[in-house]
Amino acid sequence: MEIRNIAIIAHVDHGKTTLVDKMLRQAGAFRDNQIVQERVMDSNPLERERGITILAKNTAVSWHGTKINIVDTPGHADFGGEVERILRMVDGVLLVVDAFDGPMPQTRFVLRKALALGRTPIVVINKIDRPGADPLRVHDEVLDLFIELEADEAQLDAPVVYVSARDGVSTMDLDTPLQDLTPLFETIVDNVPPPPHETDGPFQMLVSTIDHSPYLGRLAIGRIERGKGRVGEVISLLPLDPNEKAEQARITKLFTFQGLDRVEVQEASAGEIVALAGLEGVEIGLTLTDLEHQDRLAGIAVEEPTISVDFMVNNSPFAGQDGKFVTSRQVRERLYKELERNVALRVEDTEATDTWTVSGRGELHLTILMETMRREGYEFQVSRPRVITREGPNGERLEPYEELSIDVPEAFLGNVIEKLGPRRGEMIEMKNPGQGLVRLLYRIPARGLFGYRSEFLTDTRGTGIMHHRFLDYGPWAGPLAGRSRGSLVSMEHGTIVAFALANLQERSTLFVQPGDSVYEGMIVGENARPGDMDVNPTKEKKLTNMRSKASDENIQLEPPRELTLEAALEYIEDDELIEITPRNIRLRKRFLSTSDRKRLSREAKRERASG
């Protein structure tokens, strides 16, 4: 059977997971009466909630005698570790671009990797039925992007298919009527080269990704580069360091992919994407080879992390009330276990036995880990993110810079430009694609984006869209202005009362509501002015002969600001922490006692005065 291996790459929300759904349906991967949920490839609950792909997924369809292995890759730059590995086991890429938005920062990020590896691109302009869609303008923008990324001549001649993934229809030419996805399937079969299939040589395969089965343990997934893999065969696992000794293991099970299922087979040949069971010590980037011919394949280079946070054991007064896993041993084991499949993550022990430094590709990369651990029953605390700096060739200090893309209605343009100035943002481009929106492109220190998203949504009244991706390391930009407002900090332990909040809400934005439990040092809201304010949210009204408790029921409170993990990470300062439990996300001061904080504040003032 002929084989084609392709990856689908796109910016977040440009419709690639929906497109895979329709390809599976039209290629007969599901029975006629089978009930299948929408966006079937986003199987992780976090992916379904956020509408993004986090983990790469494998599937396969058969089209007129050709097997097409399809890998759905993450579109977010924070998951570059996933993308890098996937592109190593495919020969072509479907570049899905929204017919209204055009190429976006993440499109550029993933496409650059694909072109550098020499993969054959097919451009899929999706959502051509969307109001305001302009597929011809977007086609020109994609060509400009290919030229900018130094695509070779063959890549510049990439075929273009116009698609509505939601309706499952496509055409090669906008003047011809839309039909089903046949034009897309034919384009893949005709343009993507078959994988190199040297079936006679000794077995060789690069492990591109790892999966885990509760029954079989670790599964090594990758493309067989040479020879055949057989069940029962003993193979070598070549470590990343050539000086280390190779391990041996027996292939106990061998799977290929068909539809959404793994199909058990006895042997598979070069060019096929497979999953192998029985290799206990297998890691991403290892080469699997025949015992007699230990030829190493080039490993997978993954971009270095740019942001780090401290994970700590929860030591708040409410520690252990929600979670199953709260000890330092349990938290440490879970963090190190994450390294097995999350290749772009780093975990380091610190001098404190209850604190670990965790580094990742961005805030989203780290908050997905926090949310996953929280749902598994872990309790822990995290610090404010820090950027990871480097030393330049002349000993100078370098920090990570991001490319920030903003779509904003013209009415709010001034607000956005004004706020990005103090954050050391440097405008690269400003264009007006129509529809009353202006697109801005900035180069900005990663530090400058901390805490900006919530400010941006307020400034644009929720109508602006922002995306950013890692760009490069550049000179240290100097001090940046921090948060302009202080926090409301509880000075009492107890239950929050409506009467107390009614007095506070005039001068603050609240994070809590009546009936919530609170402890000394917990942050209950944002002060309207700079500087922190100690408050008592448990204070009840004094009862007199003239006033009764019943009048409390007439108190009108605004709903509290909902704290997501991303919002909390953006909000906190260096002297604050986020307490994360399966049921709650709370903000707190590092030092809970009011007297301790006052003493430290006095000492800091004295030091500044003497310095």
C-alpha positions as CSV (number, residue, x, y, z in Angstrom):
1,M,0.0,0.0,0.0
2,E,1.2,3.5,-0.8
3,I,1.8,5.7,2.2
4,R,1.8,9.5,2.7
5,N,2.8,11.1,6.0
6,I,1.5,14.7,6.6
7,A,1.3,17.1,9.6
8,I,-1.4,19.7,9.8
9,I,0.0,23.0,11.0
10,A,-1.9,26.3,11.7
11,H,-2.4,29.2,14.0
12,V,-4.7,28.7,17.0
13,D,-8.4,28.5,16.0
14,H,-7.8,28.4,12.2
15,G,-9.8,25.2,12.0
16,K,-7.3,22.4,11.6
17,T,-8.8,20.0,14.2
18,T,-12.3,20.5,12.5
19,L,-10.7,19.8,9.1
20,V,-9.2,16.5,10.4
21,D,-12.8,15.6,11.7
22,K,-14.2,16.0,8.2
23,M,-11.3,14.2,6.5
24,L,-11.9,11.2,8.9
25,R,-15.7,11.2,8.1
26,Q,-15.3,11.5,4.3
27,A,-12.7,8.8,4.2
28,G,-15.0,6.4,6.0
29,A,-13.1,6.2,9.3
30,F,-16.5,6.1,11.2
31,R,-19.5,3.9,10.7
32,D,-22.6,5.5,9.2
33,N,-24.5,5.4,12.5
34,Q,-21.5,6.1,14.8
35,I,-22.0,9.0,17.1
36,V,-18.7,11.0,17.2
37,Q,-18.2,14.2,19.2
38,E,-17.0,17.4,17.4
39,R,-13.3,18.1,17.3
40,V,-12.7,14.4,18.0
41,M,-8.9,14.8,17.9
42,D,-8.9,17.2,20.9
43,S,-9.3,14.4,23.4
44,N,-7.7,16.0,26.5
45,P,-10.4,17.9,28.5
46,L,-8.2,21.0,28.7
47,E,-8.0,21.1,24.9
48,R,-11.8,20.8,24.6
49,E,-12.4,23.6,27.1
50,R,-9.8,26.0,25.7
51,G,-10.4,25.1,22.0
52,I,-6.7,24.6,21.4
53,T,-4.5,21.6,20.6
54,I,-1.8,20.9,23.2
55,L,-0.6,17.4,22.4
56,A,0.2,16.1,19.0
57,K,-2.2,13.3,17.8
58,N,-1.8,10.6,15.2
59,T,-4.6,9.3,13.0
60,A,-4.8,7.7,9.5
61,V,-7.2,7.4,6.6
62,S,-7.3,5.4,3.5
63,W,-8.0,7.1,0.2
64,H,-8.4,4.9,-2.9
65,G,-5.6,2.5,-1.9
66,T,-3.3,5.1,-0.3
67,K,-2.8,5.3,3.4
68,I,-2.5,8.9,4.7
69,N,-1.0,9.2,8.2
70,I,-2.2,12.6,9.6
71,V,-0.6,14.3,12.7
72,D,-2.6,17.1,14.2
73,T,0.0,19.5,15.8
74,P,-0.3,22.3,18.4
75,G,-0.6,25.8,16.9
76,H,0.7,27.6,19.9
77,A,4.3,28.6,20.1
78,D,4.5,27.4,23.8
79,F,4.2,23.9,22.5
80,G,7.1,24.2,20.0
81,G,8.6,21.0,21.6
82,E,5.7,19.0,20.2
83,V,5.8,20.6,16.7
84,E,9.6,20.1,16.3
85,R,9.3,16.3,16.9
86,I,6.2,15.8,14.7
87,L,7.8,17.4,11.6
88,R,10.6,14.9,11.8
89,M,8.4,12.0,11.0
90,V,6.3,13.5,8.1
91,D,7.1,14.4,4.5
92,G,4.5,17.1,3.8
93,V,2.5,19.7,5.7
94,L,-1.0,21.1,5.3
95,L,-0.7,24.8,6.2
96,V,-4.2,25.8,7.3
97,V,-4.8,29.6,7.1
98,D,-8.0,31.5,8.0
99,A,-9.5,33.3,4.9
100,F,-10.2,36.4,7.0
101,D,-7.3,36.6,9.5
102,G,-4.5,35.5,7.1
103,P,-1.1,34.3,8.4
104,M,-0.6,35.0,12.1
105,P,2.5,34.8,14.4
106,Q,2.1,31.1,15.1
107,T,1.6,30.3,11.4
108,R,5.0,31.9,10.8
109,F,6.6,30.0,13.7
110,V,5.4,26.5,12.6
111,L,5.9,27.1,8.9
112,R,9.5,28.3,9.4
113,K,10.3,24.9,11.1
114,A,8.6,23.0,8.3
115,L,10.4,24.8,5.4
116,A,13.8,24.5,7.2
117,L,13.3,20.7,7.3
118,G,12.5,20.7,3.6
119,R,8.9,19.5,4.0
120,T,6.5,19.9,1.0
121,P,3.8,22.4,1.9
122,I,0.1,22.4,0.7
123,V,-1.7,25.7,1.5
124,V,-5.3,25.2,2.7
125,I,-7.2,28.5,2.9
126,N,-10.0,27.7,5.3
127,K,-13.3,29.4,6.3
128,I,-13.9,30.8,2.8
129,D,-17.6,31.0,3.8
130,R,-16.9,33.3,6.8
131,P,-18.3,36.8,6.6
132,G,-15.6,39.2,5.5
133,A,-13.4,36.4,4.1
134,D,-11.0,37.5,1.4
135,P,-9.3,34.3,0.2
136,L,-7.3,36.0,-2.7
137,R,-5.8,38.6,-0.3
138,V,-4.8,35.8,2.1
139,H,-3.3,33.8,-0.8
140,D,-1.0,36.8,-1.6
141,E,-0.1,37.2,2.1
142,V,0.8,33.5,2.4
143,L,3.1,33.9,-0.7
144,D,4.7,36.9,0.9
145,L,5.3,34.8,4.1
146,F,6.9,32.0,2.0
147,I,9.3,34.5,0.4
148,E,10.1,36.1,3.7
149,L,10.9,32.7,5.2
150,E,13.2,31.9,2.3
151,A,11.3,29.0,0.8
152,D,12.9,27.3,-2.1
153,E,11.4,27.2,-5.6
154,A,9.6,23.9,-5.2
155,Q,8.1,25.1,-1.9
156,L,7.0,28.4,-3.5
157,D,5.0,26.5,-6.1
158,A,2.9,25.0,-3.3
159,P,-0.7,24.0,-4.4
160,V,-3.6,26.0,-2.9
161,V,-6.9,24.4,-1.9
162,Y,-9.9,26.6,-0.8
163,V,-11.9,24.9,2.0
164,S,-14.8,25.3,4.3
165,A,-13.8,22.7,7.0
166,R,-17.1,23.2,8.9
167,D,-19.1,22.1,5.8
168,G,-16.5,19.6,4.6
169,V,-16.3,21.2,1.1
170,S,-13.3,22.3,-1.1
171,T,-12.2,23.5,-4.5
172,M,-8.9,24.2,-6.3
173,D,-10.3,27.3,-8.0
174,L,-12.8,29.8,-6.5
175,D,-14.6,30.0,-9.9
176,T,-15.5,26.3,-9.8
177,P,-18.3,25.0,-7.6
178,L,-17.4,23.6,-4.2
179,Q,-17.6,19.8,-3.8
180,D,-16.5,17.5,-0.9
181,L,-12.9,17.1,0.2
182,T,-11.9,15.0,-2.9
183,P,-9.7,17.9,-4.3
184,L,-7.8,18.0,-1.0
185,F,-7.2,14.3,-0.8
186,E,-6.1,14.2,-4.5
187,T,-3.7,17.1,-3.8
188,I,-2.1,15.3,-0.9
189,V,-1.6,12.0,-2.8
190,D,-0.2,13.8,-5.9
191,N,2.1,16.3,-4.2
192,V,3.4,14.9,-1.0
193,P,6.3,12.5,-1.7
194,P,6.1,8.9,-0.3
195,P,8.4,8.4,2.7
196,P,11.8,7.0,2.2
197,H,11.3,3.2,2.3
198,E,14.5,1.3,2.4
199,T,12.8,-1.9,3.5
200,D,15.8,-4.3,3.0
201,G,18.3,-2.7,5.4
202,P,18.6,-3.2,9.2
203,F,15.9,-1.7,11.4
204,Q,16.2,2.0,12.4
205,M,13.7,4.4,13.9
206,L,13.8,7.8,15.7
207,V,11.4,8.1,18.7
208,S,9.4,11.3,18.0
209,T,6.9,11.1,20.7
210,I,5.9,9.0,23.7
211,D,2.5,7.8,24.8
212,H,1.5,5.9,27.8
213,S,-0.9,3.0,28.2
214,P,-2.1,1.7,31.6
215,Y,-1.7,-1.9,30.3
216,L,1.4,-1.7,28.2
217,G,3.5,1.1,29.8
218,R,5.4,3.5,27.6
219,L,4.8,3.5,23.9
220,A,7.5,4.8,21.5
221,I,5.9,6.5,18.5
222,G,7.9,7.4,15.3
223,R,8.5,6.6,11.7
224,I,10.5,3.6,10.7
225,E,13.4,5.0,8.7
226,R,14.9,1.7,7.5
227,G,14.1,-2.0,7.5
228,K,11.2,-3.6,9.3
229,G,10.1,-3.7,12.9
230,R,8.8,-7.1,14.2
231,V,7.1,-8.3,17.4
232,G,9.4,-10.3,19.5
233,E,12.6,-8.8,18.1
234,V,15.3,-7.5,20.4
235,I,16.5,-4.0,19.5
236,S,19.0,-1.4,20.8
237,L,18.0,1.9,22.4
238,L,20.9,4.3,21.6
239,P,21.1,7.1,24.3
240,L,21.3,10.8,23.4
241,D,24.9,10.8,24.7
242,P,27.1,8.7,22.4
243,N,29.4,7.9,25.3
244,E,26.7,6.1,27.3
245,K,26.1,2.4,26.9
246,A,23.1,1.3,24.7
247,E,20.3,-0.6,26.3
248,Q,18.4,-3.6,24.8
249,A,14.7,-4.3,24.8
250,R,12.2,-6.6,23.2
251,I,9.3,-5.3,21.1
252,T,6.3,-6.9,22.8
253,K,3.5,-5.2,20.7
254,L,3.5,-3.2,17.5
255,F,0.7,-0.9,16.4
256,T,-0.1,1.2,13.3
257,F,-2.8,3.8,13.1
258,Q,-6.2,3.6,11.3
259,G,-8.9,6.2,12.0
260,L,-8.7,7.0,15.7
261,D,-7.6,3.4,16.6
262,R,-4.3,1.7,17.1
263,V,-4.2,-1.5,15.0
264,E,-2.1,-4.3,16.3
265,V,0.2,-5.8,13.7
266,Q,3.1,-8.4,13.7
267,E,5.5,-6.3,11.5
268,A,5.7,-2.9,9.8
269,S,8.1,-1.6,7.1
270,A,10.1,1.6,6.5
271,G,8.0,4.7,6.0
272,E,5.2,3.6,8.3
273,I,4.4,5.5,11.5
274,V,4.1,3.0,14.4
275,A,3.8,2.7,18.2
276,L,6.1,0.1,19.9
277,A,5.5,-1.4,23.4
278,G,7.9,-3.1,25.7
279,L,10.7,-0.5,25.7
280,E,10.6,0.6,29.4
281,G,13.5,3.1,29.4
282,V,12.6,4.8,26.0
283,E,12.9,8.6,25.8
284,I,12.0,11.1,23.1
285,G,14.9,11.6,20.6
286,L,16.5,8.1,21.1
287,T,17.4,6.0,18.1
288,L,16.1,2.4,18.0
289,T,18.2,0.1,15.9
290,D,19.0,-3.4,15.0
291,L,21.5,-5.0,17.5
292,E,24.2,-5.5,14.9
293,H,23.9,-2.0,13.1
294,Q,23.8,0.7,15.7
295,D,23.6,3.8,13.4
296,R,22.5,6.9,15.3
297,L,20.0,9.3,13.7
298,A,20.3,13.1,14.5
299,G,18.4,13.8,17.7
300,I,15.7,16.4,18.1
301,A,16.7,19.9,19.0
302,V,14.1,21.6,21.2
303,E,14.1,25.3,21.8
304,E,15.2,26.3,25.3
305,P,12.7,27.5,27.9
306,T,12.4,31.3,28.3
307,I,10.3,31.6,31.5
308,S,10.5,30.0,34.9
309,V,8.4,29.9,38.1
310,D,8.9,28.3,41.5
311,F,6.6,25.5,42.5
312,M,6.3,25.1,46.3
313,V,4.6,22.8,48.8
314,N,1.3,24.5,50.0
315,N,2.0,25.9,53.5
316,S,-1.1,28.1,53.8
317,P,-3.5,27.7,56.8
318,F,-5.9,25.9,54.4
319,A,-3.2,23.4,53.2
320,G,-4.5,19.8,52.8
321,Q,-8.2,20.7,52.8
322,D,-8.8,20.0,49.1
323,G,-6.0,17.9,47.6
324,K,-5.0,14.2,47.8
325,F,-1.3,14.9,47.0
326,V,0.2,17.6,49.2
327,T,3.7,16.4,50.4
328,S,7.0,17.6,48.9
329,R,7.8,14.0,47.8
330,Q,4.5,13.7,45.8
331,V,4.8,17.1,44.2
332,R,8.5,16.5,43.2
333,E,7.7,13.0,41.8
334,R,4.9,14.5,39.6
335,L,7.0,17.3,38.3
336,Y,9.9,14.9,37.3
337,K,7.4,12.5,35.7
338,E,6.2,15.3,33.4
339,L,9.7,15.5,31.9
340,E,9.1,12.1,30.3
341,R,6.8,13.5,27.6
342,N,7.1,17.3,27.9
343,V,10.5,17.8,26.3
344,A,10.5,21.6,26.3
345,L,10.1,21.6,30.2
346,R,12.9,21.8,32.7
347,V,12.7,21.0,36.4
348,E,15.4,21.8,38.9
349,D,15.8,21.2,42.7
350,T,16.6,24.3,44.8
351,E,18.4,24.7,48.1
352,A,14.9,24.6,49.8
353,T,13.6,21.0,50.0
354,D,10.0,22.2,49.4
355,T,10.7,24.4,46.3
356,W,11.5,23.5,42.6
357,T,12.2,25.8,39.7
358,V,10.1,24.8,36.6
359,S,11.0,26.4,33.3
360,G,8.9,26.4,30.1
361,R,8.3,28.0,26.8
362,G,5.8,30.6,28.0
363,E,3.0,31.3,30.5
364,L,0.5,29.0,28.7
365,H,3.0,26.1,28.7
366,L,3.3,26.4,32.5
367,T,-0.3,27.0,33.3
368,I,-1.4,23.9,31.3
369,L,0.9,21.9,33.6
370,M,-0.5,23.6,36.7
371,E,-4.1,23.0,35.6
372,T,-3.4,19.3,34.8
373,M,-1.8,18.7,38.2
374,R,-4.6,20.5,40.0
375,R,-7.2,18.3,38.3
376,E,-5.2,15.2,39.3
377,G,-5.6,16.2,43.0
378,Y,-2.3,18.1,43.7
379,E,-2.0,21.1,46.0
380,F,0.9,23.5,45.6
381,Q,1.9,27.2,45.4
382,V,3.6,29.0,42.5
383,S,5.6,32.3,42.4
384,R,5.5,35.1,39.9
385,P,7.1,34.1,36.5
386,R,10.7,35.3,35.8
387,V,12.4,35.5,32.4
388,I,15.5,33.4,31.9
389,T,18.4,35.6,30.9
390,R,21.6,34.7,29.0
391,E,25.0,36.1,28.7
392,G,25.9,37.6,25.3
393,P,29.2,37.1,23.4
394,N,30.7,40.2,25.2
395,G,29.4,39.3,28.6
396,E,26.3,41.5,28.2
397,R,23.0,40.5,29.7
398,L,20.4,39.3,27.2
399,E,16.7,38.6,27.7
400,P,13.9,36.9,25.6
401,Y,11.9,39.1,23.3
402,E,8.4,38.2,21.9
403,E,6.7,39.1,18.6
404,L,3.3,40.6,19.7
405,S,0.5,40.7,17.1
406,I,-2.6,42.8,18.0
407,D,-5.9,43.2,16.2
408,V,-7.7,46.2,17.7
409,P,-10.7,48.4,16.6
410,E,-9.6,51.8,15.5
411,A,-11.4,53.5,18.4
412,F,-9.0,51.9,21.0
413,L,-5.8,52.1,19.0
414,G,-4.4,55.1,21.0
415,N,-5.0,53.3,24.4
416,V,-3.0,50.2,23.2
417,I,-0.1,52.2,21.8
418,E,0.1,54.3,24.9
419,K,0.3,51.3,27.2
420,L,2.9,49.4,25.2
421,G,5.4,52.4,25.4
422,P,6.3,52.0,29.1
423,R,6.5,48.2,28.6
424,R,9.4,48.8,26.1
425,G,7.4,47.6,23.1
426,E,8.8,48.6,19.7
427,M,6.4,48.8,16.8
428,I,7.5,46.9,13.7
429,E,4.4,47.2,11.5
430,M,0.9,48.7,11.5
431,K,-1.5,47.8,8.8
432,N,-5.3,48.1,8.2
433,P,-6.8,44.9,6.7
434,G,-10.3,46.5,6.8
435,Q,-13.4,45.7,8.8
436,G,-12.6,48.6,11.1
437,L,-9.6,46.7,12.7
438,V,-6.0,47.7,12.8
439,R,-3.2,45.1,13.0
440,L,-0.1,46.0,15.0
441,L,3.1,44.1,15.2
442,Y,5.5,44.7,18.1
443,R,8.8,43.5,19.3
444,I,8.6,43.5,23.1
445,P,10.6,42.0,26.1
446,A,8.8,38.9,27.4
447,R,8.8,40.7,30.8
448,G,6.8,43.5,29.2
449,L,3.9,41.2,28.6
450,F,3.5,40.0,32.2
451,G,0.2,41.4,33.4
452,Y,-0.7,43.0,30.1
453,R,-3.5,40.7,28.8
454,S,-6.0,41.8,31.5
455,E,-5.1,45.5,31.0
456,F,-5.4,45.0,27.2
457,L,-8.9,43.5,27.5
458,T,-10.0,46.4,29.7
459,D,-8.5,49.0,27.3
460,T,-10.3,47.4,24.3
461,R,-13.5,46.5,26.2
462,G,-12.9,42.9,25.3
463,T,-12.9,43.5,21.5
464,G,-9.1,43.2,21.0
465,I,-7.2,40.0,20.0
466,M,-3.6,39.5,20.9
467,H,-1.1,36.7,20.2
468,H,2.6,36.5,20.9
469,R,5.5,34.1,20.2
470,F,9.1,33.9,21.1
471,L,11.3,35.9,18.7
472,D,14.9,36.0,19.9
473,Y,17.2,37.1,22.7
474,G,18.1,40.8,22.8
475,P,19.8,43.3,25.1
476,W,18.3,43.8,28.6
477,A,15.7,46.5,28.3
478,G,16.2,48.0,31.7
479,P,13.6,48.4,34.5
480,L,10.0,48.1,33.6
481,A,7.0,49.7,35.4
482,G,5.3,47.1,37.6
483,R,1.6,46.9,38.5
484,S,0.1,50.3,39.1
485,R,-2.3,49.2,41.8
486,G,-1.9,47.5,45.1
487,S,-3.7,44.6,46.8
488,L,-6.4,44.3,49.5
489,V,-4.9,42.0,52.1
490,S,-7.0,40.3,54.8
491,M,-5.8,40.9,58.3
492,E,-8.2,38.3,59.9
493,H,-9.0,34.6,59.7
494,G,-12.6,33.6,59.2
495,T,-15.6,33.7,56.9
496,I,-16.2,36.7,54.5
497,V,-19.3,38.8,55.3
498,A,-21.4,40.8,52.8
499,F,-21.4,43.9,55.0
500,A,-17.6,44.1,55.0
501,L,-17.4,43.7,51.2
502,A,-20.0,46.4,50.7
503,N,-17.6,48.9,52.4
504,L,-14.6,47.7,50.3
505,Q,-16.1,47.5,46.8
506,E,-16.3,51.3,46.4
507,R,-12.4,51.5,46.3
508,S,-11.4,48.1,44.9
509,T,-12.1,45.2,42.6
510,L,-12.9,42.1,44.7
511,F,-11.7,38.5,44.1
512,V,-14.0,36.9,46.8
513,Q,-17.6,36.7,47.7
514,P,-19.6,36.3,51.0
515,G,-19.3,32.9,52.5
516,D,-15.8,32.3,51.3
517,S,-13.2,31.3,53.9
518,V,-10.2,33.7,54.3
519,Y,-7.0,33.7,56.3
520,E,-4.6,36.5,57.4
521,G,-2.3,37.5,54.5
522,M,-4.7,36.3,51.7
523,I,-5.4,38.8,48.9
524,V,-9.1,39.5,48.6
525,G,-9.1,42.2,45.9
526,E,-7.2,44.8,43.9
527,N,-6.8,48.3,45.5
528,A,-7.9,51.2,43.3
529,R,-4.7,53.0,44.3
530,P,-1.0,52.1,44.4
531,G,0.2,50.3,47.6
532,D,-1.4,47.5,49.6
533,M,-4.2,48.0,52.1
534,D,-4.9,45.7,55.1
535,V,-8.6,45.1,55.5
536,N,-11.0,43.0,57.5
537,P,-13.4,41.2,55.2
538,T,-15.0,39.2,58.1
539,K,-16.2,42.4,60.0
540,E,-19.9,42.1,60.9
541,K,-22.3,45.0,61.5
542,K,-22.8,46.0,65.1
543,L,-26.4,45.4,66.1
544,T,-28.3,48.1,67.9
545,N,-31.9,48.7,68.9
546,M,-32.4,50.8,65.8
547,R,-30.8,48.5,63.2
548,S,-31.4,44.8,62.6
549,K,-29.4,42.2,60.9
550,A,-32.2,41.8,58.3
551,S,-31.1,45.0,56.5
552,D,-27.9,43.1,55.6
553,E,-29.9,41.3,53.0
554,N,-30.4,44.5,51.0
555,I,-26.6,44.9,50.3
556,Q,-25.9,44.9,46.6
557,L,-22.5,43.5,45.6
558,E,-20.9,43.4,42.2
559,P,-19.8,39.9,41.1
560,P,-16.1,39.2,42.0
561,R,-13.4,39.1,39.3
562,E,-13.0,35.4,38.3
563,L,-9.4,34.3,38.8
564,T,-8.1,31.9,36.2
565,L,-4.5,30.6,36.4
566,E,-3.4,32.9,33.6
567,A,-5.0,35.9,35.2
568,A,-3.5,35.1,38.6
569,L,0.0,34.6,37.1
570,E,-0.2,38.0,35.3
571,Y,-1.5,39.7,38.5
572,I,0.9,38.8,41.2
573,E,4.1,40.6,42.2
574,D,7.3,39.2,43.6
575,D,6.1,39.3,47.2
576,E,3.0,37.3,46.4
577,L,2.1,33.6,45.6
578,I,-0.7,31.7,44.0
579,E,-2.2,28.9,46.1
580,I,-3.5,26.2,43.7
581,T,-5.8,23.4,45.0
582,P,-8.2,21.1,43.1
583,R,-11.1,23.4,44.1
584,N,-9.6,26.8,44.6
585,I,-7.2,29.4,43.2
586,R,-6.2,31.9,45.9
587,L,-3.7,34.7,46.0
588,R,-1.7,35.4,49.1
589,K,1.3,37.3,50.4
590,R,4.6,35.3,50.9
591,F,4.6,36.5,54.5
592,L,1.1,36.1,55.9
593,S,1.5,38.0,59.2
594,T,0.6,41.7,59.0
595,S,3.3,42.6,61.5
596,D,6.0,40.7,59.6
597,R,5.1,42.6,56.4
598,K,5.2,45.9,58.1
599,R,8.6,45.2,59.6
600,L,10.0,44.1,56.3
601,S,8.6,47.2,54.6
602,R,10.3,49.4,57.2
603,E,13.6,47.6,56.8
604,A,13.4,48.0,53.0
605,K,12.7,51.7,53.3
606,R,15.7,52.1,55.7
607,E,17.9,50.2,53.2
608,R,16.8,52.5,50.3
609,A,17.4,55.6,52.4
610,S,20.9,54.5,53.5
611,G,21.7,53.2,50.0
